[in-house]
Amino acid sequence: MTIYQFPKDFCWGTATAAYQIEGAYAEDGRGLSIWDTFSHTPGKVKNGDNGDVACDSYHRYKEDIAFMKELGITTYRFSVSWSRIFPNGRGVVNQAGLDFYHRFVDELLSNGIEPFCTLYHWDLPQALQDEGGWDNRNTATAFKLYAETMFKSFSGKINKWITLNEPWCSSFLSNYLGVHAPGYQDLKLAVDVAHHLLLAHGEAVRSYRELGFNGEIGIAPNITWAYPYTKSKEDQEVCFRAIEWTWDWFLDPIFFGKYPDGLLKTFEKAGAKPDVLPGDMDIIRQSIDFIGGNYYSASVRRHAPGHGIFEEEDMNMGYERTDIDWPMDAVGLYDSLRYTHDKYGDIPIYITENGACINDDPINGKVHDTRRINYLRQHIIAMHRAIADGVPVKGYMEWSLLDNFEWAEGYGMRFGLIHVDFRTQKRTPKESYYWYQKIAKNNFLVID
C-alpha cells in the first residue's frame, strides 16, 4: 500500500464556467454573449446545442452546492457571466446579476467552501463584440471597469481571483482556428486579441492592487505539453514552440515584460506581429500571486514541413484516449509543473482544471466511470510527485463538478463527477465522485 499525503493546507476543489452550467440566458436582465450568438449559428456547435438551459444551475445552485459539501471540497472555482453584470459590457450595472452572485457566494461560504472566482471564461458580451470585440483595445478598458465592480462588490467574500481562463482559447482557438466563438480564422487578429487580453489582465491586476484588496489574483492559461518524436533538433523545436504558444506567450509578458523571441519571429514571418504600443508591457507586467494551470493531455510531435505555421504534426502513439480523443499522459503534468517552477520561480501554482471526458451513462442508477478514476489517480500522483520535488502546488480543482455544455462539442462530451440528464436535470453522482470524495476529505490518496 502506498499513501500519497498532501500538505496540510492543500485545497481540493472542482471547477465550472458560467455559460457551461448556468442557463437562464435571458433572465433577470442578462445580456447576450458571443457564445449565445455562436451557439445559435447553424453549424457551429454539434447537434445545434446551446447553453440556453445548460445545467440550469442559475436556479439549482443550492442543490449543486449541497453536492459540493457532500463531496468534501474546500474550494470551488466558478466564473461570472460578464453580461449578467453589464448587459452591454459597460455602463449601468445590472443589480439583479450582482444579487445572484451574492446569493451564490453566500451559499458557498455558509457551507464552508471558499469561492475561487474567474472573471472571464470566454463569454464576452455580444455588445462589445459588435464594437470589435477583443480586437478593440477599448474592450480591455471595459474589462477593467467590470473587474473593479466585482472586486468592490465582493470585497470580504471573494479573496481569490482569476482574471482570464485559457487566453489561448479565447484568442487563437477562437480567432485563428475558428473553433470557438466568435469563430474567425485570422492569425493577425488572433495575435492582437491575445495582446489585448493580456492588457485587460494587467489593467485588472493593477486596479486590484491600487484599490488595496488583500486577497490573491492570478491568471489561468492552459498548457499543451509536447514531447519530441525523435531527439532531432527540428522535433525538439516544434515541441518547444507548441508549449510556448499556449503557456509562455501569456506568462512571459507578465513575468519578463516581453513575448518569447522565437515565437514572436514565427508570427512576424507570417505577417502577424502583435500591435504593442509604448507602455503596454508596463501594464501587462504586474505582479501576480499565483499561476493557475489547466492541464488535460500531452502530445508527441515531429517536424513536418508544410504543416501549419509551426510545421509540425501530432503522432498517434497508441496511448489510451478519453472519449474526446485526448491521449492520457499524466507525466506531462509533472513535466509542465517542473517547467513552470524552473522558469517562473517559486510563485504558488494551482491546478485550476484537470479532468477526463468519459461518456459513461447510468446503469441501474449508477455510473461506473472507472476510466475517469484511473485518469484522475494518475494525474493526482503526478501532481504529488511535483510537490515532493519542490514545486509549490497549493490546490487542485477537478474539471468538472457537473456534466455540462462542452462548447463546440455541445452536450455530447461529459467531464463531470456528477452525471446530468439534460432533459430532466436529474443529477447522479458517479463512482468518480465518491472516489474523489475520499481524497478531498482525507487529504491523501491511497493505492493498494
C-alpha positions as CSV (number, residue, x, y, z in Angstrom):
1,M,0.0,0.0,0.0
2,T,1.3,3.5,-1.0
3,I,0.0,6.6,0.7
4,Y,0.3,10.0,-1.1
5,Q,-0.1,12.6,1.7
6,F,-0.7,16.2,0.7
7,P,0.4,19.3,2.6
8,K,-1.9,20.3,5.5
9,D,-3.2,23.5,3.8
10,F,-3.7,21.9,0.4
11,C,-7.0,22.9,-1.3
12,W,-9.2,20.3,-3.0
13,G,-12.0,21.6,-5.3
14,T,-13.9,21.4,-8.6
15,A,-14.4,23.9,-11.4
16,T,-17.1,25.1,-13.8
17,A,-17.8,28.0,-16.1
18,A,-20.9,30.2,-16.2
19,Y,-22.0,29.6,-19.8
20,Q,-21.5,25.9,-19.4
21,I,-23.8,25.4,-16.4
22,E,-25.9,28.4,-15.6
23,G,-28.6,28.5,-18.3
24,A,-31.2,31.3,-17.7
25,Y,-29.6,33.1,-20.7
26,A,-32.3,35.7,-20.9
27,E,-33.4,36.1,-17.3
28,D,-33.0,38.9,-14.8
29,G,-31.5,41.4,-17.3
30,R,-28.6,39.3,-18.6
31,G,-27.4,40.5,-21.9
32,L,-26.3,38.2,-24.8
33,S,-22.7,36.9,-25.0
34,I,-20.7,35.8,-28.0
35,W,-21.5,32.2,-27.1
36,D,-25.2,32.9,-27.3
37,T,-24.7,34.2,-30.8
38,F,-22.2,31.5,-31.8
39,S,-24.2,28.5,-30.4
40,H,-27.3,29.7,-32.2
41,T,-25.5,30.0,-35.5
42,P,-26.2,26.8,-37.5
43,G,-23.2,24.5,-37.9
44,K,-21.1,26.0,-35.2
45,V,-21.9,23.6,-32.3
46,K,-22.5,19.9,-32.7
47,N,-26.2,18.8,-32.8
48,G,-27.2,22.5,-32.8
49,D,-26.8,22.5,-29.0
50,N,-26.6,25.8,-27.0
51,G,-26.3,27.0,-23.4
52,D,-29.8,28.4,-23.0
53,V,-30.6,25.9,-20.2
54,A,-27.3,24.0,-19.8
55,C,-27.4,22.5,-16.2
56,D,-29.9,25.1,-15.0
57,S,-27.5,25.9,-12.2
58,Y,-28.8,29.5,-12.1
59,H,-31.9,28.0,-10.4
60,R,-30.4,24.9,-8.9
61,Y,-27.2,26.3,-7.4
62,K,-28.3,25.3,-3.8
63,E,-28.7,21.7,-4.9
64,D,-25.2,21.8,-6.6
65,I,-23.6,23.4,-3.6
66,A,-25.1,20.7,-1.4
67,F,-23.3,18.1,-3.7
68,M,-20.1,20.1,-3.2
69,K,-20.4,20.0,0.6
70,E,-21.1,16.2,0.5
71,L,-18.1,15.9,-1.8
72,G,-15.9,17.4,0.9
73,I,-14.2,20.1,-1.3
74,T,-12.9,23.2,0.4
75,T,-12.8,25.5,-2.7
76,Y,-14.9,25.9,-5.8
77,R,-13.8,27.6,-9.0
78,F,-16.6,29.3,-10.9
79,S,-16.8,32.1,-13.5
80,V,-19.0,35.1,-13.7
81,S,-21.1,35.9,-16.7
82,W,-19.9,39.4,-17.6
83,S,-23.2,40.1,-19.4
84,R,-25.1,39.4,-16.2
85,I,-23.3,42.2,-14.6
86,F,-23.1,44.6,-17.6
87,P,-25.6,43.5,-20.2
88,N,-23.9,45.9,-22.7
89,G,-20.4,45.2,-21.5
90,R,-20.1,48.5,-19.7
91,G,-22.4,51.3,-18.4
92,V,-25.2,50.6,-15.9
93,V,-24.7,47.7,-13.6
94,N,-27.4,45.1,-13.7
95,Q,-28.2,44.7,-9.9
96,A,-30.1,41.5,-10.4
97,G,-26.9,39.9,-11.8
98,L,-24.8,41.1,-8.9
99,D,-27.5,39.9,-6.5
100,F,-27.5,36.4,-8.0
101,Y,-23.7,36.0,-7.5
102,H,-24.0,37.3,-3.9
103,R,-26.6,34.7,-3.1
104,F,-24.4,32.1,-4.8
105,V,-21.2,33.1,-2.9
106,D,-23.1,33.4,0.4
107,E,-24.3,29.8,-0.1
108,L,-20.8,28.6,-0.8
109,L,-19.4,30.4,2.3
110,S,-22.2,29.1,4.6
111,N,-21.2,25.6,3.5
112,G,-17.5,26.1,4.3
113,I,-16.4,26.3,0.6
114,E,-14.1,29.1,-0.5
115,P,-15.1,30.8,-3.7
116,F,-12.4,31.0,-6.4
117,C,-13.7,33.4,-9.0
118,T,-12.8,33.6,-12.7
119,L,-13.7,36.9,-14.2
120,Y,-13.5,35.8,-17.9
121,H,-14.2,32.3,-19.2
122,W,-14.7,33.2,-22.8
123,D,-18.3,34.7,-22.8
124,L,-17.6,38.3,-24.0
125,P,-20.8,40.4,-24.0
126,Q,-22.1,40.5,-27.6
127,A,-22.5,44.3,-27.4
128,L,-18.7,44.6,-27.1
129,Q,-18.1,42.1,-29.9
130,D,-20.3,44.4,-32.0
131,E,-17.7,47.1,-31.4
132,G,-14.8,44.9,-32.5
133,G,-14.5,42.6,-29.5
134,W,-11.0,41.8,-28.2
135,D,-9.6,43.3,-31.4
136,N,-10.7,46.7,-30.0
137,R,-8.3,47.9,-27.3
138,N,-11.3,49.6,-25.6
139,T,-12.5,46.1,-24.6
140,A,-9.6,46.0,-22.2
141,T,-10.8,49.2,-20.6
142,A,-14.3,47.8,-20.3
143,F,-12.9,44.6,-18.6
144,K,-11.1,46.8,-16.1
145,L,-14.3,48.5,-15.1
146,Y,-16.1,45.2,-14.9
147,A,-13.3,43.7,-12.8
148,E,-13.3,46.7,-10.4
149,T,-17.1,46.4,-10.0
150,M,-16.6,42.8,-8.9
151,F,-13.7,43.5,-6.6
152,K,-15.6,46.2,-4.8
153,S,-18.9,44.4,-4.6
154,F,-17.4,41.1,-3.3
155,S,-14.7,42.5,-1.0
156,G,-14.5,40.3,2.1
157,K,-16.4,37.5,0.4
158,I,-14.1,36.5,-2.5
159,N,-10.4,36.5,-1.8
160,K,-9.1,34.5,-4.8
161,W,-9.5,35.9,-8.3
162,I,-8.5,34.7,-11.8
163,T,-8.6,37.3,-14.5
164,L,-8.6,35.1,-17.6
165,N,-9.2,31.5,-18.2
166,E,-7.2,29.9,-21.0
167,P,-6.4,33.0,-23.0
168,W,-5.0,30.8,-25.8
169,C,-8.5,29.5,-26.4
170,S,-10.2,32.9,-26.5
171,S,-7.6,34.2,-28.9
172,F,-6.1,31.6,-31.1
173,L,-8.7,28.8,-30.9
174,S,-11.4,31.3,-31.4
175,N,-9.9,33.8,-33.9
176,Y,-7.3,31.8,-35.8
177,L,-8.6,28.2,-35.8
178,G,-12.2,29.3,-35.7
179,V,-13.4,26.5,-33.4
180,H,-14.9,28.7,-30.7
181,A,-16.8,32.0,-30.6
182,P,-16.6,34.3,-32.4
183,G,-15.3,31.8,-35.0
184,Y,-12.8,33.8,-37.1
185,Q,-9.7,32.4,-38.9
186,D,-7.2,35.2,-39.0
187,L,-3.7,34.8,-37.4
188,K,-3.0,38.5,-37.1
189,L,-6.4,39.1,-35.5
190,A,-5.7,36.3,-33.0
191,V,-2.3,37.7,-32.1
192,D,-3.8,41.1,-31.4
193,V,-6.7,39.6,-29.4
194,A,-4.2,37.8,-27.3
195,H,-2.3,41.0,-26.7
196,H,-5.5,42.9,-25.7
197,L,-6.5,40.1,-23.4
198,L,-3.2,40.5,-21.6
199,L,-3.7,44.2,-21.4
200,A,-7.1,43.5,-19.8
201,H,-5.4,41.2,-17.3
202,G,-2.8,43.8,-16.5
203,E,-5.3,46.6,-16.0
204,A,-7.4,44.4,-13.7
205,V,-4.4,43.3,-11.6
206,R,-3.2,46.9,-11.3
207,S,-6.6,48.1,-10.2
208,Y,-6.8,45.3,-7.6
209,R,-3.5,46.5,-6.1
210,E,-4.4,50.2,-6.2
211,L,-7.8,49.5,-4.6
212,G,-5.9,47.9,-1.7
213,F,-7.5,44.4,-1.5
214,N,-5.7,41.8,0.5
215,G,-6.7,38.7,-1.5
216,E,-4.9,36.9,-4.3
217,I,-5.1,37.4,-8.0
218,G,-3.7,35.4,-10.9
219,I,-4.3,34.0,-14.4
220,A,-5.1,30.5,-15.7
221,P,-3.6,29.6,-19.0
222,N,-3.8,26.1,-20.5
223,I,-0.6,24.2,-21.1
224,T,-0.2,21.9,-24.1
225,W,2.8,19.8,-23.2
226,A,4.6,18.2,-26.1
227,Y,7.3,15.6,-26.4
228,P,9.6,15.3,-29.5
229,Y,9.2,12.2,-31.6
230,T,12.9,12.0,-32.0
231,K,15.9,13.7,-30.5
232,S,16.4,15.8,-33.6
233,K,16.7,19.5,-33.2
234,E,13.8,20.0,-35.5
235,D,11.4,17.8,-33.5
236,Q,12.5,19.4,-30.2
237,E,12.0,22.9,-31.6
238,V,8.4,22.2,-32.8
239,C,7.6,20.9,-29.3
240,F,9.1,23.9,-27.6
241,R,7.0,26.2,-29.9
242,A,3.8,24.3,-29.0
243,I,4.5,24.8,-25.3
244,E,5.4,28.5,-25.9
245,W,2.2,29.1,-27.8
246,T,-0.2,28.2,-25.0
247,W,1.9,28.9,-22.0
248,D,4.9,31.2,-22.4
249,W,3.2,33.6,-24.8
250,F,0.9,34.5,-22.0
251,L,3.2,34.2,-19.0
252,D,6.5,35.7,-20.3
253,P,4.9,39.2,-20.8
254,I,3.6,39.1,-17.2
255,F,6.9,37.9,-15.7
256,F,9.5,39.3,-18.1
257,G,7.7,42.1,-19.9
258,K,8.3,40.6,-23.4
259,Y,7.0,38.0,-25.7
260,P,9.1,34.8,-26.4
261,D,11.6,35.7,-29.1
262,G,11.3,32.5,-31.2
263,L,7.5,32.5,-31.3
264,L,7.5,36.3,-32.0
265,K,9.7,35.7,-35.0
266,T,7.4,32.9,-36.2
267,F,4.4,35.3,-36.0
268,E,6.3,38.1,-37.7
269,K,7.3,35.8,-40.5
270,A,3.6,35.0,-41.0
271,G,2.7,38.8,-41.0
272,A,1.2,38.6,-37.6
273,K,3.3,40.8,-35.3
274,P,1.3,42.0,-32.3
275,D,0.5,45.7,-32.2
276,V,2.3,46.6,-29.0
277,L,2.1,50.2,-28.1
278,P,4.5,52.1,-25.8
279,G,3.6,51.4,-22.2
280,D,1.7,48.2,-23.0
281,M,4.2,45.9,-21.4
282,D,4.4,48.0,-18.3
283,I,0.6,47.5,-17.9
284,I,0.8,43.8,-18.5
285,R,3.9,43.2,-16.3
286,Q,2.0,43.3,-13.0
287,S,3.0,41.1,-10.0
288,I,0.5,38.2,-9.6
289,D,0.0,36.0,-6.6
290,F,-0.3,32.6,-8.3
291,I,-0.4,30.8,-11.6
292,G,-3.4,28.8,-12.4
293,G,-2.7,25.9,-14.8
294,N,-5.2,23.9,-16.8
295,Y,-3.8,20.6,-17.9
296,Y,-5.6,17.7,-19.8
297,S,-3.1,16.0,-22.0
298,A,0.3,15.8,-23.7
299,S,1.2,15.0,-27.3
300,V,4.2,13.6,-29.2
301,R,5.1,15.8,-32.2
302,R,7.6,15.8,-35.1
303,H,8.7,18.3,-37.6
304,A,6.6,18.3,-40.8
305,P,7.4,20.9,-43.4
306,G,4.3,22.5,-44.9
307,H,2.0,21.6,-41.9
308,G,0.9,24.9,-40.4
309,I,2.9,27.8,-39.2
310,F,4.9,25.6,-36.8
311,E,5.5,22.9,-39.5
312,E,4.5,20.0,-37.1
313,E,2.3,17.0,-36.8
314,D,0.9,15.0,-33.9
315,M,2.0,11.4,-33.7
316,N,-0.5,8.8,-32.6
317,M,1.4,6.7,-30.1
318,G,-1.4,4.3,-29.4
319,Y,-2.0,5.7,-25.9
320,E,-5.3,5.2,-24.2
321,R,-7.5,8.1,-25.0
322,T,-10.5,9.8,-23.4
323,D,-13.8,10.0,-25.3
324,I,-12.9,13.4,-26.6
325,D,-9.9,11.7,-28.2
326,W,-7.2,13.3,-26.0
327,P,-4.4,10.9,-25.0
328,M,-4.0,10.1,-21.3
329,D,-0.5,11.2,-20.3
330,A,0.0,12.2,-16.6
331,V,3.7,12.5,-16.9
332,G,3.1,15.7,-18.9
333,L,1.5,17.2,-15.9
334,Y,4.6,16.6,-13.8
335,D,6.9,17.9,-16.6
336,S,4.8,21.0,-17.1
337,L,4.8,21.8,-13.4
338,R,8.6,21.4,-13.2
339,Y,9.0,23.6,-16.3
340,T,6.8,26.3,-14.8
341,H,8.6,26.3,-11.5
342,D,12.1,26.3,-13.2
343,K,11.2,29.2,-15.4
344,Y,9.0,31.4,-13.3
345,G,10.3,30.7,-9.8
346,D,8.6,29.9,-6.5
347,I,5.2,31.5,-7.3
348,P,2.4,29.3,-6.0
349,I,0.6,27.2,-8.6
350,Y,-3.0,25.9,-8.6
351,I,-4.2,23.2,-10.9
352,T,-7.3,25.1,-11.9
353,E,-8.5,22.4,-14.3
354,N,-7.8,18.7,-14.8
355,G,-10.2,16.0,-15.8
356,A,-11.3,13.5,-18.3
357,C,-14.1,13.2,-20.8
358,I,-15.6,9.8,-20.2
359,N,-19.1,9.3,-21.6
360,D,-20.5,6.6,-19.3
361,D,-24.2,6.7,-18.7
362,P,-26.1,5.5,-15.6
363,I,-26.8,1.8,-15.4
364,N,-29.4,0.9,-12.8
365,G,-29.0,4.3,-11.3
366,K,-25.1,4.2,-11.0
367,V,-22.3,5.5,-13.2
368,H,-19.3,3.3,-13.2
369,D,-16.7,5.6,-14.8
370,T,-13.6,3.6,-13.9
371,R,-11.6,5.2,-16.7
372,R,-12.1,8.6,-15.2
373,I,-10.9,7.3,-11.8
374,N,-7.8,5.9,-13.5
375,Y,-7.1,9.2,-15.2
376,L,-7.5,11.2,-12.0
377,R,-5.4,8.8,-10.0
378,Q,-2.5,9.1,-12.4
379,H,-2.7,12.9,-12.5
380,I,-3.0,13.4,-8.8
381,I,0.0,11.2,-8.3
382,A,1.9,13.2,-10.9
383,M,1.0,16.4,-9.0
384,H,2.1,14.8,-5.8
385,R,5.5,13.9,-7.4
386,A,5.9,17.6,-8.4
387,I,5.1,18.8,-4.9
388,A,7.7,16.3,-3.5
389,D,10.1,17.7,-6.0
390,G,9.7,21.2,-4.6
391,V,7.1,22.7,-6.9
392,P,4.7,24.9,-4.8
393,V,1.4,23.4,-5.9
394,K,-1.3,24.7,-3.5
395,G,-4.5,23.2,-4.8
396,Y,-6.3,21.0,-7.3
397,M,-9.6,21.7,-9.0
398,E,-11.1,18.8,-10.9
399,W,-12.9,19.6,-14.1
400,S,-15.7,19.4,-13.7
401,L,-18.3,19.2,-10.9
402,L,-21.1,18.6,-13.5
403,D,-21.5,17.2,-17.0
404,N,-22.2,20.4,-18.9
405,F,-22.3,22.3,-22.2
406,E,-18.9,21.4,-23.7
407,W,-18.6,24.4,-26.0
408,A,-18.4,23.4,-29.7
409,E,-18.9,19.8,-28.7
410,G,-22.3,20.6,-27.3
411,Y,-23.7,18.1,-24.7
412,G,-22.1,15.0,-26.2
413,M,-18.9,15.1,-24.1
414,R,-19.1,14.5,-20.4
415,F,-16.4,15.7,-17.9
416,G,-18.5,15.8,-14.7
417,L,-18.1,13.9,-11.4
418,I,-21.9,14.2,-11.5
419,H,-24.0,12.9,-14.4
420,V,-26.6,15.3,-15.6
421,D,-29.7,14.2,-17.6
422,F,-30.1,17.3,-19.7
423,R,-33.8,16.5,-20.3
424,T,-34.8,16.2,-16.7
425,Q,-31.8,17.9,-15.0
426,K,-31.5,15.0,-12.6
427,R,-28.1,14.8,-11.0
428,T,-26.5,11.4,-10.4
429,P,-23.1,11.3,-8.6
430,K,-20.7,9.0,-10.4
431,E,-18.3,6.4,-9.0
432,S,-15.6,9.0,-9.5
433,Y,-17.5,11.4,-7.3
434,Y,-17.2,9.0,-4.3
435,W,-13.6,8.2,-5.2
436,Y,-12.6,11.8,-5.2
437,Q,-14.6,12.4,-2.0
438,K,-12.2,10.2,-0.1
439,I,-9.3,12.3,-1.3
440,A,-10.9,15.6,-0.6
441,K,-12.0,14.7,2.9
442,N,-8.8,12.8,3.9
443,N,-6.1,14.9,2.1
444,F,-4.4,11.8,0.9
445,L,-4.6,9.2,-1.9
446,V,-4.1,5.5,-1.1
447,I,-3.0,3.0,-3.7
448,D,-3.4,-0.7,-2.6
